[in-house]
Amino acid sequence: MKKTILASILFSTWGLTATAQTPDLLGAPKEKKYEHVIGVQLNSLIRQVFNFNGSAASNTNPYLLTYNMNSIKTGWGFRLGAGFVSNTSSNDDGVNTRTSKINDLHIRLGAEKAFKLTDKWSTGIGLDVVINNNDDHTTAITHSFDTVTTNTSDIISSYGGGAMAWIKYSITKNIAIGTEASMYYVTGNEKQSVETIFAHSSNQQPAVKTDNKLSQGNLNVPVAFYLSVKF
């Protein structure tokens, strides 16, 4: 009898131990450490839907796409922004023909600290490094007895950095809308070239070229709105 009772106690103890260890054997879900957010600028869409009659502040924020990764525990993380504009336009009134090609690239990379204000509102501050390259070319042709072609090139390369801040409102758990402001100081150079070609004249002039240093502070006020998706 005693052996039967002892065996029952040992069996029960082994069963409880095995049950307690089951989650470890199966593997508990890993705790999420980082929050990833992708954002896209909405201003172009807003301009198509609403007509502000020119009263809205000019949007100088060139970053169309953004990416943020932040620690859920501390709020620290890094951010990346990119904007690219490629545009070709042409017009011809029979006498004057004008063609413009614009290729602008803007990149930023920085560190930030995110704060949760309420269940719906969050904000963040940080520092960015920025790189800009504007490559614009224009060809203007005036048709006449001595047709004149003017080729204009304007290339601006700059880099720098500065401070930024953002604020977001969560529409759902994973979707938010927000805006940001930044103050960047950049330095670089601007290369310009103007070449005039006469179709029949023998008195051709060499291209006029300039290479200027530049430095300026750029303030992007919070008029750019971003739709963000968190995952």
N, C-alpha and C positions, 0 to 999 in steps of 0.2 A: 504493500500500500504506500509506504513511504517512498519507495522507488518510483511509483507511478506519479505521485504528487511532485517529486523533485524533477522528473522528466517533463511534466506539464509546465512547471515554472521556467525551466531552461528553454523549452520550445517557445513559450510566450515571450520571454526576454529576447530571444533571437529574432522573433517576428517583429517586435517593436523596433529593434535596432535596424533590421533590414528595411522597414518602412521609413524610418527616419533618414536613412541614407539614400532612399530612392531618388529625391530631387538632385542629389549630387551625382548619382549615376547617370540620370537622364540629362543633366546639364541645365543649370538655371540660365534664363535669358540674360545676355550681357547688357549692362547699363549703358545707355547712350551718352557719350561724352561730348560730342560736338554737334553743333547746329549749322546746317548749310542753307544758304539763302541765295536765290538767283533773282535778279530784278531787271525789269525792262522799262525804259522811259516812255511815259504815256503822252507827252506833250504834242507829238505829231498827230496822234489820234484825236486828242482833245480839240486841236485847232480845226480838224476836219468836221467835227460834230458841232462845235459851238463857234459862233462869230463874236469876237470881242471888240470889233470895230477899231482895232489898233490901240485900245486902251490898256491891254495887258502888258505887264513888264516883259522886256525882251529876255528870252531864255538864252543864256550864254553857257549853259552846262553842256559840254560835248559828249558826255559819257552815256551812250545809249544802252549798254549792257553792264550789269554789275554782278559781282559774286562776293559773298561774305562767308567766312567760316569762323565760328566763335565757340569757345568752351562754355558748355551749359553751366558749369560750376562757378567759374570765375568771370565770365563775360569777355575775357580777352580773346582776340583773334586777329585775322588779317582780312584785307579787302582788296579787290581787284576791279578796275573799271576800264572799259574800252569803248571807243567811238570811232567809226570810219565813215567818211563821206566820199562818194565817188559820183560825180555828176558831169554830164556833157550836155551843153546847150548850144543851139545854133539858130540864127535868124538871117534872113536875106530879103531885102526890099527891092532887089533889082539893081541897085547901085552900090550898096554896102552889104558885105557879108561878114558876119562876126561869129566865131566859134570859140567857146570857152570849155576848158577841161579842168575840173577841180578834183584833187585827191588829198584829203585831209585825214590824218591818223592821230589819235589821242589815247594815251595809255597812262594809267596810274596804278600804284601798288603801295599799300600802307598797312599800318597796325592800328587797331582800335579797341576801345573798351565799351561794351554794351551794357545798358542798365534797363531793368524792367521797372516801369513806373507803376502800372496797374495791370490788371488782366488783359486790357486792351491796348495800352500805350507802352511803347518802349523808345529808348533813345540811345545815342552813342556819340563818342568823341574820339578823335584820333589824329594821326599824322600821315601824310601821303608824300610819295615821290612821283613826279609827273614828267612825261616825255611827250612832246608835240612835234608834228611834222606837217606843214602845209605846203602843197605842191600845186600851184595854179599856173595855167598857161592859157593865153588868149591870142587868137589870130584874127586880125581885122583886115579886110580887103576892100579897097575902094576902086570900083571899075570905072576906067576912063581911058583916054588915049594913051596915057602913061600910067597904067594900073599900079597902085601902091599897095604893098602888103606889109603890115606891121605885126611882128611877132613879139609878144610880151611874156616874160617868164618871171614869176615871183615865188621864191622858195624860202620858207621860214622854218628853221630848226631850233628848238628850244627845250630846256629841261629845268627842273627846279623842284619845289615842294612847298608844303605848308600845312595848315590845320584845317580840319573839317568837323562837321557835326550833322547828325541826322535825327529824324523823329518819324515813327511809324505808328499806324493804327491798324490793329488786327481785325480784319473782316470776319475771318474764320480762324480755326486753329493753325492752318497752314498758309493762309493768304492774307497779305497786308498791303496797305497803300501808305506811302510816305513821301517825304521831301528831304532835301539836304542843302547845306550851305558850306562854302569853302573859301579860303583865302590862300592863294598860291602866289609865290614869287618865282618868276622864271627868268632865265638868261639864255642868250643864244645869238644867232646871226640871221640876217635877211639878205639874200642874194637876188638882185633884180637885173634883168637884161631886156633891152628894147632894141630890136633890129628892124630897120626900115629898108624895104627892097623895092626899087623902081623897075618896072617891067622892061622899059626901053631906054631909060637914061643910063649913060655910062658913068655918071657921077654917083657911084654907090658909096654910102657911108658905113663905116664899121659899127658894129653893135655897141650900144652904150651900156656898160655894166657897172653896177655898184655893189659893194659888200659892206653892210652896216652891222655893227654890234647893237644888240637890243637887250633891255632889261625892263621888266614891268611887273606890277602886281595885278593879279586878276581876282576879282571878287565875284563869285557865283552866288547870287542871292537865292533863297529857297522858292523858286518858281518852277523848278523841274519836279514832276511827280513820277514816282516809280511804283509799279505793281510788282510785289515780291511774292515768291513762292518758297516756302520752307520745307525742307525734307531732312 
